[in-house]
Amino acid sequence: MTPGDVGALPLEPASWARRLLCMVYESLIVLALVLVGGLVAVGLPASAAGVEGLPRLALQVWIGGVVGAYFAGCWWRFGQTLAMKTWRLLVISADGSPLRPRQALTRLAVAALTLPVSVLWPLIDRERLFLHDRLAGTRVWRISR
């Protein structure tokens, strides 16, 4: 699916529970990205346990970049990550258009910095949005059958 196909999809608001379950599944994908990203950065026979100082910071930045590129790239290019595709969720702009790169990066940054608060935010938000969706101007929809 490409972002241009959004108008033809039968969409309904995604429930809080469905989004949380998708996040649990997403954590498994992120774990795999961290493991593979770490292997690429450190090398197969090397051990990350002995990495200190600047190389350790470089490894952390590298892994953060890999995970960030996965999320922002998938949201911007396809409107869904692999887990969102499985759970039939789609993220689009509040106006119904596909996400712009700046929105994807804003959503990523706010989610990374405020995740515990963000997932509880729907309890007080009038539209039941996560904080990162509220601040990035995005909405998550369920693709109904």
Phi and psi in radians as a Rosetta constraint file:
Dihedral C 1 N 2 CA 2 C 2 CIRCULARHARMONIC -1.882 0.35
Dihedral N 2 CA 2 C 2 N 3 CIRCULARHARMONIC 2.755 0.35
Dihedral C 2 N 3 CA 3 C 3 CIRCULARHARMONIC -1.013 0.35
Dihedral N 3 CA 3 C 3 N 4 CIRCULARHARMONIC -0.442 0.35
Dihedral C 3 N 4 CA 4 C 4 CIRCULARHARMONIC -1.201 0.35
Dihedral N 4 CA 4 C 4 N 5 CIRCULARHARMONIC -0.264 0.35
Dihedral C 4 N 5 CA 5 C 5 CIRCULARHARMONIC -1.470 0.35
Dihedral N 5 CA 5 C 5 N 6 CIRCULARHARMONIC 0.015 0.35
Dihedral C 5 N 6 CA 6 C 6 CIRCULARHARMONIC -1.008 0.35
Dihedral N 6 CA 6 C 6 N 7 CIRCULARHARMONIC -0.740 0.35
Dihedral C 6 N 7 CA 7 C 7 CIRCULARHARMONIC -1.093 0.35
Dihedral N 7 CA 7 C 7 N 8 CIRCULARHARMONIC -0.438 0.35
Dihedral C 7 N 8 CA 8 C 8 CIRCULARHARMONIC -1.568 0.35
Dihedral N 8 CA 8 C 8 N 9 CIRCULARHARMONIC -0.066 0.35
Dihedral C 8 N 9 CA 9 C 9 CIRCULARHARMONIC -1.554 0.35
Dihedral N 9 CA 9 C 9 N 10 CIRCULARHARMONIC 2.464 0.35
Dihedral C 9 N 10 CA 10 C 10 CIRCULARHARMONIC -1.385 0.35
Dihedral N 10 CA 10 C 10 N 11 CIRCULARHARMONIC 1.919 0.35
Dihedral C 10 N 11 CA 11 C 11 CIRCULARHARMONIC -2.002 0.35
Dihedral N 11 CA 11 C 11 N 12 CIRCULARHARMONIC 2.558 0.35
Dihedral C 11 N 12 CA 12 C 12 CIRCULARHARMONIC -2.450 0.35
Dihedral N 12 CA 12 C 12 N 13 CIRCULARHARMONIC 2.708 0.35
Dihedral C 12 N 13 CA 13 C 13 CIRCULARHARMONIC -1.008 0.35
Dihedral N 13 CA 13 C 13 N 14 CIRCULARHARMONIC 2.407 0.35
Dihedral C 13 N 14 CA 14 C 14 CIRCULARHARMONIC -1.380 0.35
Dihedral N 14 CA 14 C 14 N 15 CIRCULARHARMONIC 2.350 0.35
Dihedral C 14 N 15 CA 15 C 15 CIRCULARHARMONIC -1.292 0.35
Dihedral N 15 CA 15 C 15 N 16 CIRCULARHARMONIC 2.734 0.35
Dihedral C 15 N 16 CA 16 C 16 CIRCULARHARMONIC -1.064 0.35
Dihedral N 16 CA 16 C 16 N 17 CIRCULARHARMONIC -0.774 0.35
Dihedral C 16 N 17 CA 17 C 17 CIRCULARHARMONIC -1.086 0.35
Dihedral N 17 CA 17 C 17 N 18 CIRCULARHARMONIC -0.750 0.35
Dihedral C 17 N 18 CA 18 C 18 CIRCULARHARMONIC -1.103 0.35
Dihedral N 18 CA 18 C 18 N 19 CIRCULARHARMONIC -0.705 0.35
Dihedral C 18 N 19 CA 19 C 19 CIRCULARHARMONIC -1.169 0.35
Dihedral N 19 CA 19 C 19 N 20 CIRCULARHARMONIC -0.687 0.35
Dihedral C 19 N 20 CA 20 C 20 CIRCULARHARMONIC -1.158 0.35
Dihedral N 20 CA 20 C 20 N 21 CIRCULARHARMONIC -0.721 0.35
Dihedral C 20 N 21 CA 21 C 21 CIRCULARHARMONIC -1.109 0.35
Dihedral N 21 CA 21 C 21 N 22 CIRCULARHARMONIC -0.659 0.35
Dihedral C 21 N 22 CA 22 C 22 CIRCULARHARMONIC -1.099 0.35
Dihedral N 22 CA 22 C 22 N 23 CIRCULARHARMONIC -0.667 0.35
Dihedral C 22 N 23 CA 23 C 23 CIRCULARHARMONIC -1.123 0.35
Dihedral N 23 CA 23 C 23 N 24 CIRCULARHARMONIC -0.635 0.35
Dihedral C 23 N 24 CA 24 C 24 CIRCULARHARMONIC -1.111 0.35
Dihedral N 24 CA 24 C 24 N 25 CIRCULARHARMONIC -0.799 0.35
Dihedral C 24 N 25 CA 25 C 25 CIRCULARHARMONIC -1.119 0.35
Dihedral N 25 CA 25 C 25 N 26 CIRCULARHARMONIC -0.699 0.35
Dihedral C 25 N 26 CA 26 C 26 CIRCULARHARMONIC -1.060 0.35
Dihedral N 26 CA 26 C 26 N 27 CIRCULARHARMONIC -0.594 0.35
Dihedral C 26 N 27 CA 27 C 27 CIRCULARHARMONIC -1.090 0.35
Dihedral N 27 CA 27 C 27 N 28 CIRCULARHARMONIC -0.547 0.35
Dihedral C 27 N 28 CA 28 C 28 CIRCULARHARMONIC -1.186 0.35
Dihedral N 28 CA 28 C 28 N 29 CIRCULARHARMONIC -0.676 0.35
Dihedral C 28 N 29 CA 29 C 29 CIRCULARHARMONIC -1.189 0.35
Dihedral N 29 CA 29 C 29 N 30 CIRCULARHARMONIC -0.716 0.35
Dihedral C 29 N 30 CA 30 C 30 CIRCULARHARMONIC -1.103 0.35
Dihedral N 30 CA 30 C 30 N 31 CIRCULARHARMONIC -0.707 0.35
Dihedral C 30 N 31 CA 31 C 31 CIRCULARHARMONIC -1.021 0.35
Dihedral N 31 CA 31 C 31 N 32 CIRCULARHARMONIC -0.771 0.35
Dihedral C 31 N 32 CA 32 C 32 CIRCULARHARMONIC -1.102 0.35
Dihedral N 32 CA 32 C 32 N 33 CIRCULARHARMONIC -0.723 0.35
Dihedral C 32 N 33 CA 33 C 33 CIRCULARHARMONIC -1.088 0.35
Dihedral N 33 CA 33 C 33 N 34 CIRCULARHARMONIC -0.720 0.35
Dihedral C 33 N 34 CA 34 C 34 CIRCULARHARMONIC -1.128 0.35
Dihedral N 34 CA 34 C 34 N 35 CIRCULARHARMONIC -0.759 0.35
Dihedral C 34 N 35 CA 35 C 35 CIRCULARHARMONIC -1.121 0.35
Dihedral N 35 CA 35 C 35 N 36 CIRCULARHARMONIC -0.823 0.35
Dihedral C 35 N 36 CA 36 C 36 CIRCULARHARMONIC -1.190 0.35
Dihedral N 36 CA 36 C 36 N 37 CIRCULARHARMONIC -0.758 0.35
Dihedral C 36 N 37 CA 37 C 37 CIRCULARHARMONIC -1.059 0.35
Dihedral N 37 CA 37 C 37 N 38 CIRCULARHARMONIC -0.667 0.35
Dihedral C 37 N 38 CA 38 C 38 CIRCULARHARMONIC -1.179 0.35
Dihedral N 38 CA 38 C 38 N 39 CIRCULARHARMONIC -0.706 0.35
Dihedral C 38 N 39 CA 39 C 39 CIRCULARHARMONIC -1.126 0.35
Dihedral N 39 CA 39 C 39 N 40 CIRCULARHARMONIC -0.708 0.35
Dihedral C 39 N 40 CA 40 C 40 CIRCULARHARMONIC -1.127 0.35
Dihedral N 40 CA 40 C 40 N 41 CIRCULARHARMONIC -0.750 0.35
Dihedral C 40 N 41 CA 41 C 41 CIRCULARHARMONIC -1.265 0.35
Dihedral N 41 CA 41 C 41 N 42 CIRCULARHARMONIC -0.686 0.35
Dihedral C 41 N 42 CA 42 C 42 CIRCULARHARMONIC -1.659 0.35
Dihedral N 42 CA 42 C 42 N 43 CIRCULARHARMONIC -0.424 0.35
Dihedral C 42 N 43 CA 43 C 43 CIRCULARHARMONIC 1.684 0.35
Dihedral N 43 CA 43 C 43 N 44 CIRCULARHARMONIC 2.528 0.35
Dihedral C 43 N 44 CA 44 C 44 CIRCULARHARMONIC -0.989 0.35
Dihedral N 44 CA 44 C 44 N 45 CIRCULARHARMONIC -0.834 0.35
Dihedral C 44 N 45 CA 45 C 45 CIRCULARHARMONIC -1.415 0.35
Dihedral N 45 CA 45 C 45 N 46 CIRCULARHARMONIC -0.234 0.35
Dihedral C 45 N 46 CA 46 C 46 CIRCULARHARMONIC -1.371 0.35
Dihedral N 46 CA 46 C 46 N 47 CIRCULARHARMONIC 2.741 0.35
Dihedral C 46 N 47 CA 47 C 47 CIRCULARHARMONIC -1.955 0.35
Dihedral N 47 CA 47 C 47 N 48 CIRCULARHARMONIC 2.294 0.35
Dihedral C 47 N 48 CA 48 C 48 CIRCULARHARMONIC -1.328 0.35
Dihedral N 48 CA 48 C 48 N 49 CIRCULARHARMONIC -0.213 0.35
Dihedral C 48 N 49 CA 49 C 49 CIRCULARHARMONIC -1.130 0.35
Dihedral N 49 CA 49 C 49 N 50 CIRCULARHARMONIC -0.526 0.35
Dihedral C 49 N 50 CA 50 C 50 CIRCULARHARMONIC -1.602 0.35
Dihedral N 50 CA 50 C 50 N 51 CIRCULARHARMONIC 0.056 0.35
Dihedral C 50 N 51 CA 51 C 51 CIRCULARHARMONIC -1.397 0.35
Dihedral N 51 CA 51 C 51 N 52 CIRCULARHARMONIC 2.147 0.35
Dihedral C 51 N 52 CA 52 C 52 CIRCULARHARMONIC -2.295 0.35
Dihedral N 52 CA 52 C 52 N 53 CIRCULARHARMONIC 2.846 0.35
Dihedral C 52 N 53 CA 53 C 53 CIRCULARHARMONIC 1.160 0.35
Dihedral N 53 CA 53 C 53 N 54 CIRCULARHARMONIC -2.425 0.35
Dihedral C 53 N 54 CA 54 C 54 CIRCULARHARMONIC -1.049 0.35
Dihedral N 54 CA 54 C 54 N 55 CIRCULARHARMONIC -0.754 0.35
Dihedral C 54 N 55 CA 55 C 55 CIRCULARHARMONIC -1.023 0.35
Dihedral N 55 CA 55 C 55 N 56 CIRCULARHARMONIC -0.629 0.35
Dihedral C 55 N 56 CA 56 C 56 CIRCULARHARMONIC -1.147 0.35
Dihedral N 56 CA 56 C 56 N 57 CIRCULARHARMONIC -0.753 0.35
Dihedral C 56 N 57 CA 57 C 57 CIRCULARHARMONIC -1.080 0.35
Dihedral N 57 CA 57 C 57 N 58 CIRCULARHARMONIC -0.730 0.35
Dihedral C 57 N 58 CA 58 C 58 CIRCULARHARMONIC -1.070 0.35
Dihedral N 58 CA 58 C 58 N 59 CIRCULARHARMONIC -0.705 0.35
Dihedral C 58 N 59 CA 59 C 59 CIRCULARHARMONIC -1.107 0.35
Dihedral N 59 CA 59 C 59 N 60 CIRCULARHARMONIC -0.751 0.35
Dihedral C 59 N 60 CA 60 C 60 CIRCULARHARMONIC -1.121 0.35
Dihedral N 60 CA 60 C 60 N 61 CIRCULARHARMONIC -0.728 0.35
Dihedral C 60 N 61 CA 61 C 61 CIRCULARHARMONIC -1.127 0.35
Dihedral N 61 CA 61 C 61 N 62 CIRCULARHARMONIC -0.737 0.35
Dihedral C 61 N 62 CA 62 C 62 CIRCULARHARMONIC -1.053 0.35
Dihedral N 62 CA 62 C 62 N 63 CIRCULARHARMONIC -0.865 0.35
Dihedral C 62 N 63 CA 63 C 63 CIRCULARHARMONIC -1.149 0.35
Dihedral N 63 CA 63 C 63 N 64 CIRCULARHARMONIC -0.713 0.35
Dihedral C 63 N 64 CA 64 C 64 CIRCULARHARMONIC -1.044 0.35
Dihedral N 64 CA 64 C 64 N 65 CIRCULARHARMONIC -0.688 0.35
Dihedral C 64 N 65 CA 65 C 65 CIRCULARHARMONIC -1.158 0.35
Dihedral N 65 CA 65 C 65 N 66 CIRCULARHARMONIC -0.695 0.35
Dihedral C 65 N 66 CA 66 C 66 CIRCULARHARMONIC -1.102 0.35
Dihedral N 66 CA 66 C 66 N 67 CIRCULARHARMONIC -0.839 0.35
Dihedral C 66 N 67 CA 67 C 67 CIRCULARHARMONIC -1.153 0.35
Dihedral N 67 CA 67 C 67 N 68 CIRCULARHARMONIC -0.757 0.35
Dihedral C 67 N 68 CA 68 C 68 CIRCULARHARMONIC -1.083 0.35
Dihedral N 68 CA 68 C 68 N 69 CIRCULARHARMONIC -0.725 0.35
Dihedral C 68 N 69 CA 69 C 69 CIRCULARHARMONIC -1.133 0.35
Dihedral N 69 CA 69 C 69 N 70 CIRCULARHARMONIC -0.647 0.35
Dihedral C 69 N 70 CA 70 C 70 CIRCULARHARMONIC -1.035 0.35
Dihedral N 70 CA 70 C 70 N 71 CIRCULARHARMONIC -0.944 0.35
Dihedral C 70 N 71 CA 71 C 71 CIRCULARHARMONIC -1.142 0.35
Dihedral N 71 CA 71 C 71 N 72 CIRCULARHARMONIC -0.998 0.35
Dihedral C 71 N 72 CA 72 C 72 CIRCULARHARMONIC -1.082 0.35
Dihedral N 72 CA 72 C 72 N 73 CIRCULARHARMONIC -0.708 0.35
Dihedral C 72 N 73 CA 73 C 73 CIRCULARHARMONIC -1.135 0.35
Dihedral N 73 CA 73 C 73 N 74 CIRCULARHARMONIC -0.773 0.35
Dihedral C 73 N 74 CA 74 C 74 CIRCULARHARMONIC -1.152 0.35
Dihedral N 74 CA 74 C 74 N 75 CIRCULARHARMONIC -0.767 0.35
Dihedral C 74 N 75 CA 75 C 75 CIRCULARHARMONIC -1.095 0.35
Dihedral N 75 CA 75 C 75 N 76 CIRCULARHARMONIC -0.754 0.35
Dihedral C 75 N 76 CA 76 C 76 CIRCULARHARMONIC -1.264 0.35
Dihedral N 76 CA 76 C 76 N 77 CIRCULARHARMONIC -0.812 0.35
Dihedral C 76 N 77 CA 77 C 77 CIRCULARHARMONIC -1.360 0.35
Dihedral N 77 CA 77 C 77 N 78 CIRCULARHARMONIC -0.733 0.35
Dihedral C 77 N 78 CA 78 C 78 CIRCULARHARMONIC -2.046 0.35
Dihedral N 78 CA 78 C 78 N 79 CIRCULARHARMONIC -0.283 0.35
Dihedral C 78 N 79 CA 79 C 79 CIRCULARHARMONIC 1.413 0.35
Dihedral N 79 CA 79 C 79 N 80 CIRCULARHARMONIC 0.058 0.35
Dihedral C 79 N 80 CA 80 C 80 CIRCULARHARMONIC -2.745 0.35
Dihedral N 80 CA 80 C 80 N 81 CIRCULARHARMONIC 2.589 0.35
Dihedral C 80 N 81 CA 81 C 81 CIRCULARHARMONIC -1.559 0.35
Dihedral N 81 CA 81 C 81 N 82 CIRCULARHARMONIC 3.139 0.35
Dihedral C 81 N 82 CA 82 C 82 CIRCULARHARMONIC -1.082 0.35
Dihedral N 82 CA 82 C 82 N 83 CIRCULARHARMONIC -0.744 0.35
Dihedral C 82 N 83 CA 83 C 83 CIRCULARHARMONIC -1.160 0.35
Dihedral N 83 CA 83 C 83 N 84 CIRCULARHARMONIC -0.691 0.35
Dihedral C 83 N 84 CA 84 C 84 CIRCULARHARMONIC -1.110 0.35
Dihedral N 84 CA 84 C 84 N 85 CIRCULARHARMONIC -0.626 0.35
Dihedral C 84 N 85 CA 85 C 85 CIRCULARHARMONIC -1.126 0.35
Dihedral N 85 CA 85 C 85 N 86 CIRCULARHARMONIC -0.750 0.35
Dihedral C 85 N 86 CA 86 C 86 CIRCULARHARMONIC -1.082 0.35
Dihedral N 86 CA 86 C 86 N 87 CIRCULARHARMONIC -0.733 0.35
Dihedral C 86 N 87 CA 87 C 87 CIRCULARHARMONIC -1.537 0.35
Dihedral N 87 CA 87 C 87 N 88 CIRCULARHARMONIC 0.108 0.35
Dihedral C 87 N 88 CA 88 C 88 CIRCULARHARMONIC 1.008 0.35
Dihedral N 88 CA 88 C 88 N 89 CIRCULARHARMONIC 0.823 0.35
Dihedral C 88 N 89 CA 89 C 89 CIRCULARHARMONIC -1.954 0.35
Dihedral N 89 CA 89 C 89 N 90 CIRCULARHARMONIC 2.622 0.35
Dihedral C 89 N 90 CA 90 C 90 CIRCULARHARMONIC -2.442 0.35
Dihedral N 90 CA 90 C 90 N 91 CIRCULARHARMONIC 2.323 0.35
Dihedral C 90 N 91 CA 91 C 91 CIRCULARHARMONIC -1.866 0.35
Dihedral N 91 CA 91 C 91 N 92 CIRCULARHARMONIC 2.229 0.35
Dihedral C 91 N 92 CA 92 C 92 CIRCULARHARMONIC -2.405 0.35
Dihedral N 92 CA 92 C 92 N 93 CIRCULARHARMONIC 2.964 0.35
Dihedral C 92 N 93 CA 93 C 93 CIRCULARHARMONIC -1.160 0.35
Dihedral N 93 CA 93 C 93 N 94 CIRCULARHARMONIC 2.747 0.35
Dihedral C 93 N 94 CA 94 C 94 CIRCULARHARMONIC -1.042 0.35
Dihedral N 94 CA 94 C 94 N 95 CIRCULARHARMONIC -0.492 0.35
Dihedral C 94 N 95 CA 95 C 95 CIRCULARHARMONIC -1.477 0.35
Dihedral N 95 CA 95 C 95 N 96 CIRCULARHARMONIC 0.042 0.35
Dihedral C 95 N 96 CA 96 C 96 CIRCULARHARMONIC 1.632 0.35
Dihedral N 96 CA 96 C 96 N 97 CIRCULARHARMONIC -0.045 0.35
Dihedral C 96 N 97 CA 97 C 97 CIRCULARHARMONIC -1.551 0.35
Dihedral N 97 CA 97 C 97 N 98 CIRCULARHARMONIC 2.841 0.35
Dihedral C 97 N 98 CA 98 C 98 CIRCULARHARMONIC -1.080 0.35
Dihedral N 98 CA 98 C 98 N 99 CIRCULARHARMONIC 2.705 0.35
Dihedral C 98 N 99 CA 99 C 99 CIRCULARHARMONIC -1.102 0.35
Dihedral N 99 CA 99 C 99 N 100 CIRCULARHARMONIC 2.495 0.35
Dihedral C 99 N 100 CA 100 C 100 CIRCULARHARMONIC -1.594 0.35
Dihedral N 100 CA 100 C 100 N 101 CIRCULARHARMONIC 2.732 0.35
Dihedral C 100 N 101 CA 101 C 101 CIRCULARHARMONIC -0.945 0.35
Dihedral N 101 CA 101 C 101 N 102 CIRCULARHARMONIC -0.698 0.35
Dihedral C 101 N 102 CA 102 C 102 CIRCULARHARMONIC -1.102 0.35
Dihedral N 102 CA 102 C 102 N 103 CIRCULARHARMONIC -0.677 0.35
Dihedral C 102 N 103 CA 103 C 103 CIRCULARHARMONIC -1.133 0.35
Dihedral N 103 CA 103 C 103 N 104 CIRCULARHARMONIC -0.737 0.35
Dihedral C 103 N 104 CA 104 C 104 CIRCULARHARMONIC -1.091 0.35
Dihedral N 104 CA 104 C 104 N 105 CIRCULARHARMONIC -0.746 0.35
Dihedral C 104 N 105 CA 105 C 105 CIRCULARHARMONIC -1.201 0.35
Dihedral N 105 CA 105 C 105 N 106 CIRCULARHARMONIC -0.678 0.35
Dihedral C 105 N 106 CA 106 C 106 CIRCULARHARMONIC -1.116 0.35
Dihedral N 106 CA 106 C 106 N 107 CIRCULARHARMONIC -0.793 0.35
Dihedral C 106 N 107 CA 107 C 107 CIRCULARHARMONIC -1.042 0.35
Dihedral N 107 CA 107 C 107 N 108 CIRCULARHARMONIC -0.754 0.35
Dihedral C 107 N 108 CA 108 C 108 CIRCULARHARMONIC -1.104 0.35
Dihedral N 108 CA 108 C 108 N 109 CIRCULARHARMONIC -0.866 0.35
Dihedral C 108 N 109 CA 109 C 109 CIRCULARHARMONIC -1.086 0.35
Dihedral N 109 CA 109 C 109 N 110 CIRCULARHARMONIC -0.808 0.35
Dihedral C 109 N 110 CA 110 C 110 CIRCULARHARMONIC -1.152 0.35
Dihedral N 110 CA 110 C 110 N 111 CIRCULARHARMONIC -0.729 0.35
Dihedral C 110 N 111 CA 111 C 111 CIRCULARHARMONIC -1.101 0.35
Dihedral N 111 CA 111 C 111 N 112 CIRCULARHARMONIC -0.737 0.35
Dihedral C 111 N 112 CA 112 C 112 CIRCULARHARMONIC -1.154 0.35
Dihedral N 112 CA 112 C 112 N 113 CIRCULARHARMONIC -0.637 0.35
Dihedral C 112 N 113 CA 113 C 113 CIRCULARHARMONIC -1.477 0.35
Dihedral N 113 CA 113 C 113 N 114 CIRCULARHARMONIC -0.401 0.35
Dihedral C 113 N 114 CA 114 C 114 CIRCULARHARMONIC -2.271 0.35
Dihedral N 114 CA 114 C 114 N 115 CIRCULARHARMONIC 0.435 0.35
Dihedral C 114 N 115 CA 115 C 115 CIRCULARHARMONIC -0.900 0.35
Dihedral N 115 CA 115 C 115 N 116 CIRCULARHARMONIC -0.869 0.35
Dihedral C 115 N 116 CA 116 C 116 CIRCULARHARMONIC -1.068 0.35
Dihedral N 116 CA 116 C 116 N 117 CIRCULARHARMONIC -0.700 0.35
Dihedral C 116 N 117 CA 117 C 117 CIRCULARHARMONIC -1.234 0.35
Dihedral N 117 CA 117 C 117 N 118 CIRCULARHARMONIC -0.705 0.35
Dihedral C 117 N 118 CA 118 C 118 CIRCULARHARMONIC -1.074 0.35
Dihedral N 118 CA 118 C 118 N 119 CIRCULARHARMONIC -0.700 0.35
Dihedral C 118 N 119 CA 119 C 119 CIRCULARHARMONIC -1.312 0.35
Dihedral N 119 CA 119 C 119 N 120 CIRCULARHARMONIC -0.333 0.35
Dihedral C 119 N 120 CA 120 C 120 CIRCULARHARMONIC -1.628 0.35
Dihedral N 120 CA 120 C 120 N 121 CIRCULARHARMONIC -0.226 0.35
Dihedral C 120 N 121 CA 121 C 121 CIRCULARHARMONIC -0.958 0.35
Dihedral N 121 CA 121 C 121 N 122 CIRCULARHARMONIC -0.638 0.35
Dihedral C 121 N 122 CA 122 C 122 CIRCULARHARMONIC -1.017 0.35
Dihedral N 122 CA 122 C 122 N 123 CIRCULARHARMONIC -0.359 0.35
Dihedral C 122 N 123 CA 123 C 123 CIRCULARHARMONIC -1.164 0.35
Dihedral N 123 CA 123 C 123 N 124 CIRCULARHARMONIC -0.421 0.35
Dihedral C 123 N 124 CA 124 C 124 CIRCULARHARMONIC -2.044 0.35
Dihedral N 124 CA 124 C 124 N 125 CIRCULARHARMONIC -0.137 0.35
Dihedral C 124 N 125 CA 125 C 125 CIRCULARHARMONIC -1.422 0.35
Dihedral N 125 CA 125 C 125 N 126 CIRCULARHARMONIC 2.363 0.35
Dihedral C 125 N 126 CA 126 C 126 CIRCULARHARMONIC -1.150 0.35
Dihedral N 126 CA 126 C 126 N 127 CIRCULARHARMONIC -0.469 0.35
Dihedral C 126 N 127 CA 127 C 127 CIRCULARHARMONIC -1.807 0.35
Dihedral N 127 CA 127 C 127 N 128 CIRCULARHARMONIC 0.119 0.35
Dihedral C 127 N 128 CA 128 C 128 CIRCULARHARMONIC 1.072 0.35
Dihedral N 128 CA 128 C 128 N 129 CIRCULARHARMONIC 0.621 0.35
Dihedral C 128 N 129 CA 129 C 129 CIRCULARHARMONIC -1.562 0.35
Dihedral N 129 CA 129 C 129 N 130 CIRCULARHARMONIC 2.613 0.35
Dihedral C 129 N 130 CA 130 C 130 CIRCULARHARMONIC -1.231 0.35
Dihedral N 130 CA 130 C 130 N 131 CIRCULARHARMONIC 2.732 0.35
Dihedral C 130 N 131 CA 131 C 131 CIRCULARHARMONIC -1.062 0.35
Dihedral N 131 CA 131 C 131 N 132 CIRCULARHARMONIC -0.699 0.35
Dihedral C 131 N 132 CA 132 C 132 CIRCULARHARMONIC -1.167 0.35
Dihedral N 132 CA 132 C 132 N 133 CIRCULARHARMONIC -0.524 0.35
Dihedral C 132 N 133 CA 133 C 133 CIRCULARHARMONIC -1.294 0.35
Dihedral N 133 CA 133 C 133 N 134 CIRCULARHARMONIC -0.693 0.35
Dihedral C 133 N 134 CA 134 C 134 CIRCULARHARMONIC -1.032 0.35
Dihedral N 134 CA 134 C 134 N 135 CIRCULARHARMONIC -0.846 0.35
Dihedral C 134 N 135 CA 135 C 135 CIRCULARHARMONIC -1.346 0.35
Dihedral N 135 CA 135 C 135 N 136 CIRCULARHARMONIC -0.479 0.35
Dihedral C 135 N 136 CA 136 C 136 CIRCULARHARMONIC -1.559 0.35
Dihedral N 136 CA 136 C 136 N 137 CIRCULARHARMONIC -0.156 0.35
Dihedral C 136 N 137 CA 137 C 137 CIRCULARHARMONIC 1.253 0.35
Dihedral N 137 CA 137 C 137 N 138 CIRCULARHARMONIC 0.683 0.35
Dihedral C 137 N 138 CA 138 C 138 CIRCULARHARMONIC -2.127 0.35
Dihedral N 138 CA 138 C 138 N 139 CIRCULARHARMONIC 2.847 0.35
Dihedral C 138 N 139 CA 139 C 139 CIRCULARHARMONIC -2.397 0.35
Dihedral N 139 CA 139 C 139 N 140 CIRCULARHARMONIC 2.541 0.35
Dihedral C 139 N 140 CA 140 C 140 CIRCULARHARMONIC -1.910 0.35
Dihedral N 140 CA 140 C 140 N 141 CIRCULARHARMONIC 2.242 0.35
Dihedral C 140 N 141 CA 141 C 141 CIRCULARHARMONIC -2.098 0.35
Dihedral N 141 CA 141 C 141 N 142 CIRCULARHARMONIC 2.685 0.35
Dihedral C 141 N 142 CA 142 C 142 CIRCULARHARMONIC -1.672 0.35
Dihedral N 142 CA 142 C 142 N 143 CIRCULARHARMONIC 2.308 0.35
Dihedral C 142 N 143 CA 143 C 143 CIRCULARHARMONIC -1.472 0.35
Dihedral N 143 CA 143 C 143 N 144 CIRCULARHARMONIC 1.896 0.35
Dihedral C 143 N 144 CA 144 C 144 CIRCULARHARMONIC -1.410 0.35
Dihedral N 144 CA 144 C 144 N 145 CIRCULARHARMONIC 2.802 0.35
